[in-house]
Amino acid sequence: MGWQPVGMDELVEHWTVLDDELELVAGKRGATRLGFALLLKHYTQHGRFPRGRAALPDEVVAFVSRQMKVSAAEFDSYQWTGSTIEYHRAQIREHLGFRVCSVQDAEKLTAWLAANVAHAERNADRVREELLKHCREEFIESPAPDRCRRSRNSPRSA
């Protein structure tokens, strides 16, 4: 992925693991500890989970790994499928007060887009930004990008 370098200010602001977050990682070890912390900080910043290792710049992994006292290389063994990551996601959602986007939520989001955004905004990236912002306000996990496209392109939002 072609990232811009992540500066120290951004690392400190968005990727510092806070005291209440440290309580969540307590008891986790190695790749699991580092993976959980990275999922948590990504979700806190973006309102969604990273889709895989490629979504996390090396500077971010290194910065969080130092806080977790885990080698950044261990992150390569973090499992992106299975019960552990599903449990991590559930813990993070619960901690932050978010819920998974249900079919009913998606329908409401589509209606909200049609009524409040799509009629006035034609730029797809801007529509997505507004949708993601609204999801955060409603404590709904952001729909997957393909689901966002379907919402944007639905007949109701035309």
C-alpha positions as CSV (number, residue, x, y, z in Angstrom):
1,M,0.0,0.0,0.0
2,G,1.4,3.5,-0.9
3,W,1.3,5.4,2.4
4,Q,2.7,8.7,3.2
5,P,5.3,8.5,6.0
6,V,3.7,8.7,9.4
7,G,5.1,11.5,11.5
8,M,5.8,11.5,15.2
9,D,2.9,13.9,16.0
10,E,0.4,11.6,14.3
11,L,1.9,8.5,16.0
12,V,1.6,10.1,19.4
13,E,-1.9,11.5,18.8
14,H,-3.5,8.5,17.2
15,W,-1.4,5.5,18.2
16,T,-0.5,6.0,21.8
17,V,-2.1,3.3,23.9
18,L,-3.9,5.0,26.8
19,D,-4.2,3.8,30.4
20,D,-7.8,2.4,30.0
21,E,-6.7,0.7,26.8
22,L,-3.7,-0.9,28.6
23,E,-6.2,-2.6,30.9
24,L,-7.7,-4.3,27.9
25,V,-4.4,-5.7,26.7
26,A,-3.4,-6.9,30.1
27,G,-2.9,-10.7,30.1
28,K,-2.3,-10.8,26.3
29,R,1.1,-11.9,25.2
30,G,3.3,-11.6,22.1
31,A,1.6,-11.3,18.7
32,T,-1.8,-11.4,20.3
33,R,-1.0,-8.4,22.6
34,L,0.4,-6.4,19.7
35,G,-2.3,-7.3,17.3
36,F,-5.0,-6.4,19.8
37,A,-3.4,-3.0,20.5
38,L,-3.1,-2.2,16.8
39,L,-6.8,-3.3,16.1
40,L,-7.9,-1.1,19.0
41,K,-6.0,2.0,17.9
42,H,-7.0,1.6,14.3
43,Y,-10.7,1.2,15.3
44,T,-10.5,4.2,17.6
45,Q,-9.1,6.4,14.8
46,H,-11.1,5.0,11.8
47,G,-14.3,3.5,13.3
48,R,-13.5,0.2,11.6
49,F,-11.0,-2.6,11.8
50,P,-8.0,-2.9,9.4
51,R,-8.6,-5.5,6.7
52,G,-5.1,-7.0,7.2
53,R,-1.5,-6.3,7.9
54,A,-1.1,-4.2,4.7
55,A,-3.4,-1.5,6.3
56,L,-0.9,-0.7,9.0
57,P,2.2,1.2,8.1
58,D,5.5,-0.2,9.5
59,E,6.1,3.0,11.5
60,V,2.7,2.4,13.3
61,V,3.5,-1.2,14.0
62,A,7.0,-0.2,15.4
63,F,5.5,2.6,17.5
64,V,2.8,0.4,19.1
65,S,5.2,-2.6,19.5
66,R,7.5,-0.5,21.7
67,Q,4.6,0.4,23.9
68,M,3.5,-3.2,24.2
69,K,7.1,-4.4,24.7
70,V,6.7,-6.9,21.9
71,S,8.9,-7.2,18.8
72,A,7.3,-5.7,15.7
73,A,8.3,-8.8,13.9
74,E,5.9,-10.8,16.0
75,F,3.0,-9.0,14.4
76,D,3.6,-11.2,11.3
77,S,2.3,-14.2,13.2
78,Y,-1.0,-12.4,14.3
79,Q,-3.9,-14.5,12.9
80,W,-6.3,-12.4,10.8
81,T,-9.0,-15.1,10.7
82,G,-10.4,-17.3,13.4
83,S,-11.9,-17.1,16.9
84,T,-9.1,-15.0,18.5
85,I,-9.5,-12.0,16.2
86,E,-13.3,-12.3,16.4
87,Y,-13.0,-12.2,20.2
88,H,-10.6,-9.2,20.0
89,R,-13.1,-7.4,17.7
90,A,-16.0,-8.1,20.1
91,Q,-13.9,-6.8,23.1
92,I,-13.0,-3.6,21.2
93,R,-16.5,-2.9,20.1
94,E,-17.8,-3.4,23.7
95,H,-15.1,-1.2,25.1
96,L,-15.9,1.6,22.7
97,G,-19.6,1.2,22.7
98,F,-20.0,0.2,19.0
99,R,-22.1,-2.4,17.4
100,V,-21.8,-4.3,14.1
101,C,-23.7,-2.8,11.3
102,S,-26.9,-4.9,10.9
103,V,-29.1,-5.1,7.9
104,Q,-31.6,-2.8,9.6
105,D,-28.7,-0.3,10.4
106,A,-27.7,-0.5,6.7
107,E,-31.2,0.3,5.6
108,K,-31.4,3.3,7.9
109,L,-28.0,4.5,6.8
110,T,-29.1,4.2,3.2
111,A,-32.2,6.3,3.9
112,W,-30.1,8.8,5.9
113,L,-27.7,9.1,2.9
114,A,-30.6,9.7,0.5
115,A,-32.3,12.3,2.7
116,N,-29.2,14.2,3.9
117,V,-26.2,13.7,1.6
118,A,-26.7,12.1,-1.8
119,H,-29.1,14.6,-3.2
120,A,-26.6,17.4,-2.7
121,E,-23.3,15.7,-3.0
122,R,-22.1,13.7,-6.1
123,N,-18.5,13.1,-5.1
124,A,-18.4,9.4,-4.0
125,D,-15.4,10.0,-1.6
126,R,-17.3,12.9,0.1
127,V,-20.5,10.8,0.4
128,R,-18.4,8.0,2.0
129,E,-16.8,10.4,4.4
130,E,-20.2,11.7,5.5
131,L,-21.5,8.1,5.9
132,L,-18.4,7.1,8.0
133,K,-18.9,10.2,10.2
134,H,-22.5,9.4,10.7
135,C,-21.7,5.8,11.6
136,R,-19.3,7.1,14.3
137,E,-22.0,9.4,15.7
138,E,-24.4,6.5,15.9
139,F,-21.8,4.1,17.3
140,I,-22.2,1.7,14.4
141,E,-19.2,-0.1,13.0
142,S,-18.6,1.3,9.5
143,P,-19.9,-1.0,6.8
144,A,-17.4,-2.7,4.6
145,P,-16.3,-0.6,1.6
146,D,-18.4,-2.7,-0.8
147,R,-21.4,-2.3,1.3
148,C,-20.9,1.5,1.3
149,R,-20.8,1.4,-2.5
150,R,-24.1,-0.5,-2.5
151,S,-25.7,2.1,-0.2
152,R,-24.4,5.0,-2.2
153,N,-25.6,3.5,-5.5
154,S,-29.0,2.2,-4.2
155,P,-32.1,3.5,-6.0
156,R,-33.1,5.4,-2.8
157,S,-29.9,7.5,-2.9
158,A,-30.2,8.3,-6.6
